[in-house]
Amino acid sequence: MVNPDIIKKRLLEMDENLKILVDLQKISKEDFIKDPKIFKLAERCLELCIQVLLDVCLYIIANNNWPRTPDNQGAISTMAQHKVIPEEFAKRIIPMAGFRNILVHEYFKIDPNKTYGHLQKLQDFREFQKYIIAYLKSL
């Protein structure tokens, strides 16, 4: 059984990181790329936001006894298959799972330009939150 409080707690963590990211989003690309303090902070906050998104997906899947997925991208797809999020939205955010893997496992190869690109897509996190809140209300 899905516990809404567990999900809401994770969404609050996402909110805290999004507040920081919104401030970083205002920085010019040139200033962003040349300052490691800025782009490394963005990397960490993006990593946490993506991890929350994936944790919420995996939690909902597990607590509904839906089939386990082989990877994080599959978890996002499963959420669409079960109509928690729209299919088109799932396709748009699936690359986040791959970027999260780069942030976690290939941190020495991170291109600040790509980080800046992901920073410009913060609305995807807000949209995800909207779908999850609607899902919780439907329980």
WOCORCOR-V462638 format. One record per residue. D_LAST is the distance of its C-alpha to the last C-alpha in Angstrom with 2 decimals. Layout:
BEGIN
D_LAST
D_LAST
END
This chain:
BEGIN
9.73
8.44
9.80
8.97
12.62
14.08
12.80
13.86
17.17
17.84
17.19
19.70
22.14
21.82
22.57
25.65
27.01
26.35
28.46
31.31
30.95
31.10
34.40
35.67
34.79
37.47
40.18
42.44
42.22
45.79
45.20
41.95
43.67
46.74
45.07
43.56
42.11
40.00
38.94
38.29
36.02
34.16
33.95
32.41
29.85
28.90
28.70
26.29
24.05
24.04
23.49
20.40
19.06
19.95
18.69
15.15
15.45
17.00
14.59
11.56
14.08
15.39
12.35
11.34
15.07
15.82
19.56
21.00
22.68
26.30
25.89
23.84
24.45
22.95
19.74
19.46
20.37
17.78
15.03
16.77
17.26
13.57
13.20
11.35
14.71
17.58
20.41
23.04
21.35
20.98
24.68
25.59
24.04
24.99
28.41
26.86
26.50
30.22
31.18
29.35
31.50
34.58
33.75
33.31
35.89
38.40
38.55
42.31
41.95
39.52
40.88
40.37
40.44
37.31
35.62
36.64
35.19
31.75
32.12
32.39
28.90
26.82
24.90
23.09
21.45
20.43
19.06
17.04
15.64
14.78
12.83
10.93
10.20
9.06
6.74
5.40
5.53
3.82
0.00
END
